[in-house]
């Protein structure tokens, strides 16, 4: 069996699962991220903060999904549980779970504040009616009804546009066309090879010139663009020219024919930066059923979103906002 066929079968095997977990890991240190940022010639004051580079370099994103149907056949209504966690070596930054009728969130707000370079105001700055938000700042679990959050999002969208139009979605026929086109491009432009591993483990390596591959993929996708949501903006030919056409490699690890890990080497894409190691690792495993955390405090969406945004605002902006409100009130008195 060819290397490409083995990889096809591995992905098909994943699609037959009803639950799946995967972990995305950025394989780069803080110095590499700073070098890449400097090579992009950022505007003064827009450079990546040291704290952010340190956090991102060790960051991992873990995702678990559970469905009533095989993942490949599932629609949004079929998923019964989702869990997403963004973590660093020093601890979890943000965790999100959707179980039954509720969405649960907890966050290390203080670490996120440092990462964004926005010092938090004191806890006393919270109004009395937002006392429950202290639990958010302290890293405790909070929850809200998923349906209420969806309605809150719709209300915000309605305010932004008096006549909102529904975004188009990919129907099953369009999805199949897109998938077939992508497979054809991969078969033409990607070179596959296999190498042995230990015991029941095997490696499939895929190599391709990045810009050429992306260009071919976009050529196939553009005729279907009218069926994509407006927020899904395809790169232009000018954007592609900024991407180096160097050959990069992805290593797929198969165990008993099942895909367990993908590693993409991105170091060659950093043309103007001195980079020793820069890659992405994606590890997959059987899904663990997302569960509802005990003791979560229920909030309404307006309080959660408004309170969090307000609390994350730098203290000096609080002062300026309060002052301008007072001045407006005096001017209308």
C-alpha positions as CSV (number, residue, x, y, z in Angstrom):
1,X,0.0,0.0,0.0
2,X,1.3,3.5,-0.9
3,X,2.2,6.0,1.8
4,X,-0.5,8.4,0.6
5,X,-3.2,5.6,0.8
6,X,-2.0,4.7,4.3
7,X,-2.5,8.4,5.3
8,X,-6.0,8.5,3.7
9,X,-7.1,5.4,5.6
10,X,-5.7,6.9,8.9
11,X,-7.8,10.0,8.5
12,X,-10.9,7.9,7.5
13,X,-10.4,5.9,10.7
14,X,-10.4,9.1,12.8
15,X,-13.6,10.2,11.1
16,X,-15.4,7.1,12.3
17,X,-14.8,7.9,15.9
18,X,-17.6,9.4,18.0
19,X,-15.2,11.1,20.4
20,X,-11.7,12.5,19.8
21,X,-9.1,14.5,21.7
22,X,-6.1,16.3,20.3
23,X,-3.4,18.6,21.6
24,X,-1.7,21.4,19.6
25,X,1.8,22.3,20.8
26,X,4.0,25.1,19.4
27,X,7.6,23.8,19.3
28,X,9.6,27.0,19.7
29,X,11.3,28.9,22.5
30,X,10.7,32.5,23.5
31,X,13.9,33.7,21.7
32,X,12.7,32.2,18.4
33,X,9.4,34.0,18.7
34,X,11.1,37.3,19.4
35,X,13.4,36.7,16.4
36,X,10.5,36.0,14.1
37,X,8.6,39.1,15.4
38,X,11.7,41.3,14.9
39,X,12.1,39.9,11.3
40,X,8.5,41.0,10.5
41,X,9.6,44.6,11.2
42,X,6.8,45.6,13.6
43,X,5.8,49.2,14.3
44,X,7.4,50.8,17.3
45,X,5.5,49.7,20.4
46,X,3.9,46.8,18.6
47,X,6.7,44.3,19.3
48,X,5.6,41.1,21.1
49,X,6.1,41.6,24.9
50,X,8.7,39.3,26.5
51,X,6.0,37.9,28.8
52,X,3.7,37.0,25.8
53,X,6.6,35.3,24.0
54,X,7.4,33.3,27.1
55,X,3.8,32.2,27.6
56,X,3.2,31.3,23.9
57,X,6.4,29.4,23.6
58,X,5.3,26.8,26.1
59,X,1.6,26.9,25.2
60,X,-0.6,23.9,24.4
61,X,-4.2,23.8,23.2
62,X,-6.1,20.7,24.1
63,X,-9.5,19.9,22.5
64,X,-12.0,17.1,23.1
65,X,-15.2,16.6,21.2
66,X,-18.0,14.1,21.7
67,X,-20.8,13.4,19.2
68,X,-23.8,11.1,18.9
69,X,-22.6,10.2,15.4
70,X,-19.2,9.4,13.9
71,X,-17.2,12.7,13.7
72,X,-17.0,12.7,9.9
73,X,-20.9,12.6,9.7
74,X,-21.6,15.0,12.5
75,X,-23.3,18.4,12.3
76,X,-23.3,21.0,15.0
77,X,-26.5,19.6,16.6
78,X,-24.9,16.2,16.9
79,X,-22.1,17.3,19.3
80,X,-23.0,16.6,23.0
81,X,-19.8,17.8,24.6
82,X,-16.8,20.0,23.9
83,X,-13.8,20.9,26.0
84,X,-11.0,23.3,25.1
85,X,-8.0,24.2,27.3
86,X,-5.2,26.7,26.7
87,X,-2.3,25.9,29.0
88,X,1.4,26.7,29.7
89,X,4.1,25.0,31.8
90,X,3.1,27.2,34.7
91,X,-0.6,26.2,34.6
92,X,-3.9,26.5,32.7
93,X,-4.7,29.9,31.2
94,X,-8.2,29.4,29.9
95,X,-10.5,26.4,30.0
96,X,-13.9,26.1,28.3
97,X,-16.4,23.2,28.4
98,X,-19.8,22.8,26.8
99,X,-21.9,20.1,28.4
100,X,-25.7,19.6,28.0
101,X,-27.3,23.1,28.3
102,X,-24.5,25.0,29.9
103,X,-21.1,26.5,28.9
104,X,-18.4,26.5,31.6
105,X,-15.4,28.8,31.7
106,X,-12.5,29.4,34.0
107,X,-9.4,31.6,33.4
108,X,-6.1,32.7,35.0
109,X,-7.1,36.4,34.4
110,X,-3.9,37.7,36.1
111,X,-1.6,35.8,33.8
112,X,-3.7,36.8,30.8
113,X,-3.4,40.4,31.9
114,X,0.4,40.2,32.0
115,X,0.5,38.5,28.6
116,X,-1.5,41.4,27.1
117,X,0.6,44.0,28.9
118,X,-2.6,45.4,30.6
119,X,-2.3,45.6,34.4
120,X,-5.5,44.8,36.2
121,X,-7.3,47.4,38.3
122,X,-7.9,46.6,42.0
123,X,-10.8,44.3,43.0
124,X,-12.4,47.3,44.7
125,X,-13.0,48.8,41.3
126,X,-15.7,46.2,40.6
127,X,-19.3,47.5,41.1
128,X,-21.3,45.7,43.8
129,X,-23.6,44.0,41.3
130,X,-20.5,42.4,39.7
131,X,-19.4,40.7,42.9
132,X,-19.6,37.2,41.3
133,X,-16.9,38.3,38.8
134,X,-14.4,38.1,41.6
135,X,-14.8,34.3,41.2
136,X,-13.7,34.7,37.6
137,X,-10.6,36.7,38.6
138,X,-9.8,34.2,41.2
139,X,-9.8,31.4,38.6
140,X,-13.0,29.7,39.8
141,X,-15.5,28.0,37.4
142,X,-18.4,30.1,36.1
143,X,-21.2,28.9,33.9
144,X,-24.0,30.3,31.7
145,X,-26.8,28.8,29.7
146,X,-25.6,28.2,26.2
147,X,-28.9,29.2,24.6
148,X,-28.8,32.6,26.5
149,X,-25.3,33.2,25.3
150,X,-26.3,32.4,21.7
151,X,-29.2,34.9,21.9
152,X,-26.9,37.5,23.4
153,X,-24.6,37.1,20.4
154,X,-27.5,37.4,18.0
155,X,-28.7,40.6,19.8
156,X,-25.3,42.2,19.4
157,X,-25.3,41.2,15.7
158,X,-28.7,42.7,15.2
159,X,-27.6,46.0,16.8
160,X,-24.6,46.1,14.5
161,X,-26.7,45.6,11.4
162,X,-30.4,46.5,11.1
163,X,-30.9,43.9,8.3
164,X,-28.5,41.1,9.1
165,X,-28.3,38.4,6.5
166,X,-27.5,34.8,7.4
167,X,-24.0,33.6,6.5
168,X,-23.9,30.9,3.9
169,X,-22.7,27.5,5.1
170,X,-21.1,24.6,3.3
171,X,-23.7,22.0,2.4
172,X,-22.8,18.4,2.2
173,X,-22.4,18.5,-1.6
174,X,-20.0,21.5,-1.5
175,X,-18.0,19.9,1.3
176,X,-17.5,16.7,-0.8
177,X,-16.4,18.8,-3.8
178,X,-14.0,20.7,-1.7
179,X,-12.6,17.6,-0.1
180,X,-12.2,15.8,-3.4
181,X,-10.4,18.9,-4.9
182,X,-8.0,19.1,-1.9
183,X,-7.2,15.4,-2.1
184,X,-6.4,15.8,-5.9
185,X,-4.0,18.7,-5.2
186,X,-2.3,16.9,-2.4
187,X,-1.9,13.8,-4.6
188,X,-0.3,16.0,-7.4
189,X,2.0,18.3,-5.3
190,X,2.9,16.4,-2.1
191,X,5.6,13.8,-2.1
192,X,5.0,10.9,0.4
193,X,7.4,8.4,1.8
194,X,7.3,5.9,4.7
195,X,9.8,4.9,7.3
196,X,9.7,2.3,10.0
197,X,9.1,2.8,13.6
198,X,9.2,0.7,16.7
199,X,6.8,-2.3,16.9
200,X,3.4,-1.3,15.5
201,X,4.4,2.3,14.8
202,X,5.1,3.7,11.3
203,X,5.9,7.2,10.0
204,X,4.6,8.8,6.8
205,X,6.5,11.9,5.7
206,X,4.9,14.5,3.4
207,X,7.0,17.1,1.7
208,X,5.9,20.0,-0.5
209,X,6.8,23.6,-1.5
210,X,4.6,25.7,0.6
211,X,3.7,28.6,-1.7
212,X,3.0,26.3,-4.7
213,X,0.9,24.0,-2.6
214,X,-1.2,26.9,-1.1
215,X,-1.6,28.4,-4.6
216,X,-2.9,25.1,-6.0
217,X,-5.3,24.7,-3.1
218,X,-6.7,28.2,-3.5
219,X,-7.2,27.7,-7.2
220,X,-9.5,24.8,-6.3
221,X,-11.2,26.6,-3.4
222,X,-12.0,29.9,-5.1
223,X,-14.8,28.6,-7.4
224,X,-16.6,27.5,-4.1
225,X,-16.0,30.9,-2.4
226,X,-19.6,32.0,-2.9
227,X,-20.7,29.3,-0.6
228,X,-18.2,30.3,2.2
229,X,-19.1,32.6,5.1
230,X,-18.2,36.3,4.4
231,X,-15.8,36.1,7.4
232,X,-13.8,33.4,5.6
233,X,-11.5,35.6,3.5
234,X,-9.2,33.8,1.1
235,X,-5.6,35.1,0.7
236,X,-4.9,37.1,-2.4
237,X,-2.1,36.3,-5.0
238,X,-0.2,39.2,-3.4
239,X,-0.4,37.6,0.0
240,X,0.9,34.3,-1.4
241,X,4.0,36.0,-2.9
242,X,5.0,37.0,0.7
243,X,5.2,33.3,1.6
244,X,8.6,31.6,0.8
245,X,8.3,28.7,-1.7
246,X,10.6,26.5,0.4
247,X,9.9,22.8,0.8
248,X,8.6,22.0,4.3
249,X,7.9,18.6,5.8
250,X,5.1,17.1,7.9
251,X,5.7,13.8,9.7
252,X,2.7,11.7,10.5
253,X,2.9,8.9,13.1
254,X,0.6,5.9,12.6
255,X,0.0,3.3,15.3
256,X,-1.8,0.2,14.1
257,X,-2.9,2.3,11.1
258,X,-4.4,5.0,13.3
259,X,-3.1,8.6,13.2
260,X,-1.6,9.5,16.6
261,X,0.7,12.5,15.9
262,X,1.5,15.1,13.2
263,X,4.6,17.3,13.3
264,X,5.1,20.1,10.8
265,X,8.6,21.7,10.5
266,X,8.2,25.4,10.0
267,X,11.8,26.5,10.5
268,X,12.5,26.9,6.7
269,X,9.6,29.4,6.4
270,X,11.5,31.8,8.7
271,X,13.6,33.2,5.9
272,X,15.0,36.3,7.6
273,X,15.1,35.1,11.1
274,X,17.8,32.9,12.8
275,X,15.7,30.0,13.9
276,X,17.0,26.7,15.2
277,X,13.7,25.0,15.9
278,X,10.2,26.1,14.9
279,X,7.4,23.6,14.4
280,X,3.8,22.6,15.3
281,X,2.9,19.3,16.9
282,X,-0.6,17.8,16.9
283,X,-1.2,14.7,19.0
284,X,-4.4,12.7,18.8
285,X,-6.1,10.1,21.1
286,X,-9.4,8.6,21.9
287,X,-11.7,11.2,23.4
288,X,-12.4,11.6,27.1
289,X,-16.0,12.5,27.8
290,X,-16.3,16.2,28.8
291,X,-17.9,16.6,32.2
292,X,-19.5,19.5,34.0
293,X,-17.2,20.9,36.7
294,X,-18.7,21.0,40.2
295,X,-19.5,24.2,42.1
296,X,-19.6,26.5,39.1
297,X,-21.3,29.9,39.7
298,X,-24.0,30.8,37.2
299,X,-23.8,34.2,35.5
300,X,-25.8,35.8,32.8
301,X,-24.0,36.6,29.5
302,X,-24.2,40.4,29.8
303,X,-22.6,40.3,33.2
304,X,-19.9,37.8,32.2
305,X,-18.9,39.6,29.0
306,X,-19.3,43.2,30.1
307,X,-17.7,42.6,33.5
308,X,-14.7,40.7,32.0
309,X,-14.1,43.3,29.4
310,X,-14.3,46.1,31.9
311,X,-12.1,44.4,34.4
312,X,-9.4,43.7,31.8
313,X,-9.4,47.4,30.8
314,X,-6.2,49.2,32.1
315,X,-6.9,51.2,35.3
316,X,-6.0,54.5,33.7
317,X,-8.7,53.9,31.0
318,X,-11.2,53.4,33.8
319,X,-10.3,56.8,35.1
320,X,-10.5,58.5,31.7
321,X,-13.9,56.9,31.0
322,X,-15.3,57.9,34.3
323,X,-14.1,61.4,33.9
324,X,-15.5,61.8,30.4
325,X,-18.9,60.5,31.6
326,X,-18.9,63.0,34.5
327,X,-18.1,65.8,32.1
328,X,-20.8,64.8,29.7
329,X,-23.3,64.7,32.5
330,X,-22.3,68.2,33.7
331,X,-22.5,69.5,30.1
332,X,-26.1,68.3,29.8
333,X,-27.2,69.5,33.2
